[in-house]
Structures are given as structure tokens and as C-alpha cells.
């Protein structure tokens, strides 16, 4: 999945438009340059590098199986 596909999926699920991933991050982090952010995210998506957090109340014991 490339960056545009990723952002498109975020937009379809959140009702946002435009570069929503950058918008979300820049609302919370100061001095994030859009070009550098997009380039970095694109590289990490291509490499398959990401951090998945499963957070919630009452997560079942076997949830660790999804990481395999």
C-alpha cells in the first residue's frame, strides 16, 4: 500500500478529506514539515515498518495471534 492509498482509507473511514494523516499529526506535533512527513511515511510503508498498537478494555488473551 502506498501513502495515497493509506490516506484514502483513512479519509473513507473518518470522513476527512485531503492529506488527513499529515493533518492529524500536525495538529498534535509542532513543526512537522509536510513534505518530509510524507516522504518518511512513504518510505516506511514501502519497507513495511510501522507500529501497531492494540488498545482497549477487555482485549482477549489470544489477540497476540494477530501479530504472527
Backbone as XML, in Angstrom:
<?xml version="1.0"?>
<chain id="A" units="angstrom">
  <residue number="1" name="UNK">
    <atom name="N" x="0.850" y="-1.169" z="0.000"/>
    <atom name="CA" x="0.000" y="0.000" z="0.000"/>
    <atom name="C" x="0.898" y="1.236" z="0.000"/>
  </residue>
  <residue number="2" name="UNK">
    <atom name="N" x="0.585" y="2.158" z="-0.851"/>
    <atom name="CA" x="1.372" y="3.389" z="-0.865"/>
    <atom name="C" x="0.682" y="4.454" z="-0.006"/>
  </residue>
  <residue number="3" name="UNK">
    <atom name="N" x="1.339" y="5.585" z="0.131"/>
    <atom name="CA" x="0.854" y="6.648" z="1.012"/>
    <atom name="C" x="-0.530" y="7.139" z="0.594"/>
  </residue>
  <residue number="4" name="UNK">
    <atom name="N" x="-0.737" y="7.339" z="-0.696"/>
    <atom name="CA" x="-2.036" y="7.835" z="-1.163"/>
    <atom name="C" x="-3.157" y="6.855" z="-0.849"/>
  </residue>
  <residue number="5" name="UNK">
    <atom name="N" x="-2.898" y="5.554" z="-1.024"/>
    <atom name="CA" x="-3.898" y="4.543" z="-0.677"/>
    <atom name="C" x="-4.204" y="4.563" z="0.816"/>
  </residue>
  <residue number="6" name="UNK">
    <atom name="N" x="-3.154" y="4.695" z="1.620"/>
    <atom name="CA" x="-3.299" y="4.727" z="3.068"/>
    <atom name="C" x="-4.156" y="5.913" z="3.498"/>
  </residue>
  <residue number="7" name="UNK">
    <atom name="N" x="-3.852" y="7.086" z="2.977"/>
    <atom name="CA" x="-4.612" y="8.292" z="3.311"/>
    <atom name="C" x="-6.049" y="8.178" z="2.810"/>
  </residue>
  <residue number="8" name="UNK">
    <atom name="N" x="-6.226" y="7.601" z="1.645"/>
    <atom name="CA" x="-7.570" y="7.415" z="1.102"/>
    <atom name="C" x="-8.417" y="6.538" z="2.023"/>
  </residue>
  <residue number="9" name="UNK">
    <atom name="N" x="-7.811" y="5.501" z="2.578"/>
    <atom name="CA" x="-8.552" y="4.628" z="3.508"/>
    <atom name="C" x="-8.868" y="5.354" z="4.810"/>
  </residue>
  <residue number="10" name="UNK">
    <atom name="N" x="-7.928" y="6.153" z="5.278"/>
    <atom name="CA" x="-8.199" y="6.955" z="6.477"/>
    <atom name="C" x="-9.372" y="7.896" z="6.213"/>
  </residue>
  <residue number="11" name="UNK">
    <atom name="N" x="-9.337" y="8.565" z="5.070"/>
    <atom name="CA" x="-10.409" y="9.507" z="4.724"/>
    <atom name="C" x="-11.758" y="8.816" z="4.621"/>
  </residue>
  <residue number="12" name="UNK">
    <atom name="N" x="-11.798" y="7.639" z="4.027"/>
    <atom name="CA" x="-13.080" y="6.954" z="3.857"/>
    <atom name="C" x="-13.667" y="6.507" z="5.191"/>
  </residue>
  <residue number="13" name="UNK">
    <atom name="N" x="-12.819" y="6.254" z="6.169"/>
    <atom name="CA" x="-13.307" y="5.799" z="7.470"/>
    <atom name="C" x="-13.567" y="6.935" z="8.457"/>
  </residue>
  <residue number="14" name="UNK">
    <atom name="N" x="-12.940" y="8.077" z="8.220"/>
    <atom name="CA" x="-13.097" y="9.185" z="9.166"/>
    <atom name="C" x="-13.938" y="10.333" z="8.625"/>
  </residue>
  <residue number="15" name="UNK">
    <atom name="N" x="-14.201" y="10.312" z="7.327"/>
    <atom name="CA" x="-14.952" y="11.402" z="6.723"/>
    <atom name="C" x="-14.110" y="12.641" z="6.468"/>
  </residue>
  <residue number="16" name="UNK">
    <atom name="N" x="-12.805" y="12.527" z="6.652"/>
    <atom name="CA" x="-11.909" y="13.658" z="6.389"/>
    <atom name="C" x="-11.612" y="13.730" z="4.897"/>
  </residue>
  <residue number="17" name="UNK">
    <atom name="N" x="-10.982" y="14.824" z="4.504"/>
    <atom name="CA" x="-10.551" y="14.994" z="3.122"/>
    <atom name="C" x="-9.107" y="15.465" z="3.100"/>
  </residue>
  <residue number="18" name="UNK">
    <atom name="N" x="-8.500" y="15.436" z="1.936"/>
    <atom name="CA" x="-7.130" y="15.928" z="1.784"/>
    <atom name="C" x="-6.114" y="15.000" z="2.406"/>
  </residue>
  <residue number="19" name="UNK">
    <atom name="N" x="-5.006" y="15.567" z="2.852"/>
    <atom name="CA" x="-3.910" y="14.804" z="3.437"/>
    <atom name="C" x="-4.180" y="14.633" z="4.934"/>
  </residue>
  <residue number="20" name="UNK">
    <atom name="N" x="-5.182" y="13.837" z="5.250"/>
    <atom name="CA" x="-5.667" y="13.728" z="6.620"/>
    <atom name="C" x="-4.631" y="13.174" z="7.583"/>
  </residue>
  <residue number="21" name="UNK">
    <atom name="N" x="-3.787" y="12.261" z="7.156"/>
    <atom name="CA" x="-2.785" y="11.706" z="8.052"/>
    <atom name="C" x="-1.840" y="12.804" z="8.518"/>
  </residue>
  <residue number="22" name="UNK">
    <atom name="N" x="-1.352" y="13.592" z="7.594"/>
    <atom name="CA" x="-0.492" y="14.721" z="7.964"/>
    <atom name="C" x="-1.251" y="15.710" z="8.838"/>
  </residue>
  <residue number="23" name="UNK">
    <atom name="N" x="-2.503" y="15.992" z="8.506"/>
    <atom name="CA" x="-3.298" y="16.935" z="9.289"/>
    <atom name="C" x="-3.437" y="16.464" z="10.733"/>
  </residue>
  <residue number="24" name="UNK">
    <atom name="N" x="-3.707" y="15.188" z="10.920"/>
    <atom name="CA" x="-3.865" y="14.621" z="12.265"/>
    <atom name="C" x="-2.570" y="14.768" z="13.055"/>
  </residue>
  <residue number="25" name="UNK">
    <atom name="N" x="-1.451" y="14.428" z="12.431"/>
    <atom name="CA" x="-0.156" y="14.513" z="13.109"/>
    <atom name="C" x="0.213" y="15.959" z="13.399"/>
  </residue>
  <residue number="26" name="UNK">
    <atom name="N" x="0.038" y="16.833" z="12.429"/>
    <atom name="CA" x="0.458" y="18.227" z="12.616"/>
    <atom name="C" x="-0.398" y="18.964" z="13.643"/>
  </residue>
  <residue number="27" name="UNK">
    <atom name="N" x="-1.605" y="18.462" z="13.935"/>
    <atom name="CA" x="-2.428" y="19.045" z="14.988"/>
    <atom name="C" x="-1.841" y="18.766" z="16.371"/>
  </residue>
  <residue number="28" name="UNK">
    <atom name="N" x="-1.019" y="17.726" z="16.460"/>
    <atom name="CA" x="-0.504" y="17.291" z="17.756"/>
    <atom name="C" x="1.001" y="17.492" z="17.936"/>
  </residue>
  <residue number="29" name="UNK">
    <atom name="N" x="1.712" y="17.661" z="16.823"/>
    <atom name="CA" x="3.171" y="17.788" z="16.866"/>
    <atom name="C" x="3.557" y="19.093" z="16.192"/>
  </residue>
  <residue number="30" name="UNK">
    <atom name="N" x="4.347" y="19.874" z="16.890"/>
    <atom name="CA" x="4.777" y="21.155" z="16.335"/>
    <atom name="C" x="5.876" y="20.962" z="15.302"/>
  </residue>
  <residue number="31" name="UNK">
    <atom name="N" x="5.906" y="21.859" z="14.349"/>
    <atom name="CA" x="6.978" y="21.933" z="13.355"/>
    <atom name="C" x="7.203" y="20.633" z="12.584"/>
  </residue>
  <residue number="32" name="UNK">
    <atom name="N" x="6.136" y="20.086" z="12.052"/>
    <atom name="CA" x="6.240" y="18.922" z="11.176"/>
    <atom name="C" x="6.058" y="19.429" z="9.751"/>
  </residue>
  <residue number="33" name="UNK">
    <atom name="N" x="7.113" y="19.300" z="8.955"/>
    <atom name="CA" x="7.040" y="19.734" z="7.559"/>
    <atom name="C" x="6.323" y="18.664" z="6.741"/>
  </residue>
  <residue number="34" name="UNK">
    <atom name="N" x="5.335" y="19.081" z="5.968"/>
    <atom name="CA" x="4.508" y="18.121" z="5.224"/>
    <atom name="C" x="5.330" y="17.267" z="4.267"/>
  </residue>
  <residue number="35" name="UNK">
    <atom name="N" x="6.214" y="17.878" z="3.507"/>
    <atom name="CA" x="6.991" y="17.121" z="2.525"/>
    <atom name="C" x="7.837" y="16.039" z="3.197"/>
  </residue>
  <residue number="36" name="UNK">
    <atom name="N" x="8.533" y="16.402" z="4.262"/>
    <atom name="CA" x="9.371" y="15.434" z="4.967"/>
    <atom name="C" x="8.526" y="14.339" z="5.614"/>
  </residue>
  <residue number="37" name="UNK">
    <atom name="N" x="7.357" y="14.722" z="6.162"/>
    <atom name="CA" x="6.476" y="13.729" z="6.772"/>
    <atom name="C" x="5.994" y="12.721" z="5.741"/>
  </residue>
  <residue number="38" name="UNK">
    <atom name="N" x="5.522" y="13.217" z="4.598"/>
    <atom name="CA" x="5.007" y="12.335" z="3.550"/>
    <atom name="C" x="6.124" y="11.435" z="3.022"/>
  </residue>
  <residue number="39" name="UNK">
    <atom name="N" x="7.316" y="11.996" z="2.806"/>
    <atom name="CA" x="8.440" y="11.189" z="2.329"/>
    <atom name="C" x="8.796" y="10.086" z="3.316"/>
  </residue>
  <residue number="40" name="UNK">
    <atom name="N" x="8.847" y="10.416" z="4.584"/>
    <atom name="CA" x="9.178" y="9.433" z="5.610"/>
    <atom name="C" x="8.107" y="8.350" z="5.713"/>
  </residue>
  <residue number="41" name="UNK">
    <atom name="N" x="6.854" y="8.759" z="5.718"/>
    <atom name="CA" x="5.759" y="7.791" z="5.789"/>
    <atom name="C" x="5.756" y="6.886" z="4.563"/>
  </residue>
  <residue number="42" name="UNK">
    <atom name="N" x="6.023" y="7.445" z="3.396"/>
    <atom name="CA" x="6.079" y="6.657" z="2.158"/>
    <atom name="C" x="7.178" y="5.609" z="2.239"/>
  </residue>
  <residue number="43" name="UNK">
    <atom name="N" x="8.370" y="6.011" z="2.697"/>
    <atom name="CA" x="9.484" y="5.064" z="2.836"/>
    <atom name="C" x="9.138" y="3.948" z="3.810"/>
  </residue>
  <residue number="44" name="UNK">
    <atom name="N" x="8.563" y="4.302" z="4.949"/>
    <atom name="CA" x="8.241" y="3.296" z="5.954"/>
    <atom name="C" x="7.121" y="2.360" z="5.511"/>
  </residue>
  <residue number="45" name="UNK">
    <atom name="N" x="6.155" y="2.866" z="4.779"/>
    <atom name="CA" x="5.123" y="1.987" z="4.226"/>
    <atom name="C" x="5.728" y="1.012" z="3.222"/>
  </residue>
  <residue number="46" name="UNK">
    <atom name="N" x="6.630" y="1.495" z="2.386"/>
    <atom name="CA" x="7.274" y="0.635" z="1.387"/>
    <atom name="C" x="8.111" y="-0.454" z="2.051"/>
  </residue>
  <residue number="47" name="UNK">
    <atom name="N" x="8.720" y="-0.119" z="3.181"/>
    <atom name="CA" x="9.559" y="-1.081" z="3.910"/>
    <atom name="C" x="8.746" y="-1.975" z="4.842"/>
  </residue>
  <residue number="48" name="UNK">
    <atom name="N" x="7.481" y="-1.652" z="5.014"/>
    <atom name="CA" x="6.639" y="-2.420" z="5.938"/>
    <atom name="C" x="6.930" y="-2.104" z="7.390"/>
  </residue>
  <residue number="49" name="UNK">
    <atom name="N" x="7.461" y="-0.927" z="7.651"/>
    <atom name="CA" x="7.819" y="-0.523" z="9.012"/>
    <atom name="C" x="6.695" y="0.305" z="9.618"/>
  </residue>
  <residue number="50" name="UNK">
    <atom name="N" x="6.068" y="-0.214" z="10.639"/>
    <atom name="CA" x="5.040" y="0.525" z="11.349"/>
    <atom name="C" x="4.865" y="-0.074" z="12.731"/>
  </residue>
  <residue number="51" name="UNK">
    <atom name="N" x="4.238" y="0.658" z="13.595"/>
    <atom name="CA" x="3.957" y="0.213" z="14.948"/>
    <atom name="C" x="2.451" y="0.065" z="15.084"/>
  </residue>
  <residue number="52" name="UNK">
    <atom name="N" x="2.013" y="-1.122" z="15.448"/>
    <atom name="CA" x="0.589" y="-1.385" z="15.636"/>
    <atom name="C" x="0.314" y="-1.477" z="17.130"/>
  </residue>
  <residue number="53" name="UNK">
    <atom name="N" x="-0.582" y="-0.630" z="17.595"/>
    <atom name="CA" x="-0.996" y="-0.668" z="18.992"/>
    <atom name="C" x="-2.419" y="-1.179" z="19.058"/>
  </residue>
  <residue number="54" name="UNK">
    <atom name="N" x="-2.634" y="-2.202" z="19.852"/>
    <atom name="CA" x="-3.977" y="-2.706" z="20.104"/>
    <atom name="C" x="-4.311" y="-2.294" z="21.531"/>
  </residue>
  <residue number="55" name="UNK">
    <atom name="N" x="-5.219" y="-1.340" z="21.646"/>
    <atom name="CA" x="-5.530" y="-0.767" z="22.941"/>
    <atom name="C" x="-7.019" y="-0.883" z="23.189"/>
  </residue>
  <residue number="56" name="UNK">
    <atom name="N" x="-7.358" y="-1.297" z="24.376"/>
    <atom name="CA" x="-8.774" y="-1.374" z="24.691"/>
    <atom name="C" x="-9.011" y="-2.025" z="26.037"/>
  </residue>
  <residue number="57" name="UNK">
    <atom name="N" x="-10.250" y="-2.051" z="26.412"/>
    <atom name="CA" x="-10.649" y="-2.668" z="27.660"/>
    <atom name="C" x="-11.233" y="-4.034" z="27.333"/>
  </residue>
  <residue number="58" name="UNK">
    <atom name="N" x="-10.716" y="-5.065" z="27.962"/>
    <atom name="CA" x="-11.241" y="-6.405" z="27.750"/>
    <atom name="C" x="-10.698" y="-7.084" z="26.506"/>
  </residue>
  <residue number="59" name="UNK">
    <atom name="N" x="-9.464" y="-6.775" z="26.139"/>
    <atom name="CA" x="-8.856" y="-7.452" z="24.995"/>
    <atom name="C" x="-8.672" y="-8.922" z="25.347"/>
  </residue>
  <residue number="60" name="UNK">
    <atom name="N" x="-9.076" y="-9.767" z="24.451"/>
    <atom name="CA" x="-8.998" y="-11.203" z="24.695"/>
    <atom name="C" x="-7.554" y="-11.680" z="24.690"/>
  </residue>
  <residue number="61" name="UNK">
    <atom name="N" x="-7.330" y="-12.722" z="25.424"/>
    <atom name="CA" x="-5.979" y="-13.257" z="25.604"/>
    <atom name="C" x="-5.317" y="-13.654" z="24.294"/>
  </residue>
  <residue number="62" name="UNK">
    <atom name="N" x="-6.057" y="-14.148" z="23.337"/>
    <atom name="CA" x="-5.474" y="-14.645" z="22.090"/>
    <atom name="C" x="-5.244" y="-13.550" z="21.047"/>
  </residue>
  <residue number="63" name="UNK">
    <atom name="N" x="-5.391" y="-12.277" z="21.404"/>
    <atom name="CA" x="-5.193" y="-11.186" z="20.440"/>
    <atom name="C" x="-3.762" y="-11.167" z="19.924"/>
  </residue>
  <residue number="64" name="UNK">
    <atom name="N" x="-2.807" y="-11.679" z="20.688"/>
    <atom name="CA" x="-1.409" y="-11.709" z="20.239"/>
    <atom name="C" x="-1.246" y="-12.557" z="18.978"/>
  </residue>
  <residue number="65" name="UNK">
    <atom name="N" x="-2.174" y="-13.438" z="18.690"/>
    <atom name="CA" x="-2.099" y="-14.280" z="17.489"/>
    <atom name="C" x="-2.205" y="-13.481" z="16.196"/>
  </residue>
  <residue number="66" name="UNK">
    <atom name="N" x="-2.767" y="-12.276" z="16.229"/>
    <atom name="CA" x="-2.884" y="-11.478" z="15.001"/>
    <atom name="C" x="-1.556" y="-10.933" z="14.554"/>
  </residue>
  <residue number="67" name="UNK">
    <atom name="N" x="-0.561" y="-10.934" z="15.431"/>
    <atom name="CA" x="0.750" y="-10.397" z="15.067"/>
    <atom name="C" x="1.634" y="-11.411" z="14.361"/>
  </residue>
  <residue number="68" name="UNK">
    <atom name="N" x="1.249" y="-12.629" z="14.330"/>
    <atom name="CA" x="2.078" y="-13.682" z="13.721"/>
    <atom name="C" x="1.980" y="-13.679" z="12.221"/>
  </residue>
</chain>
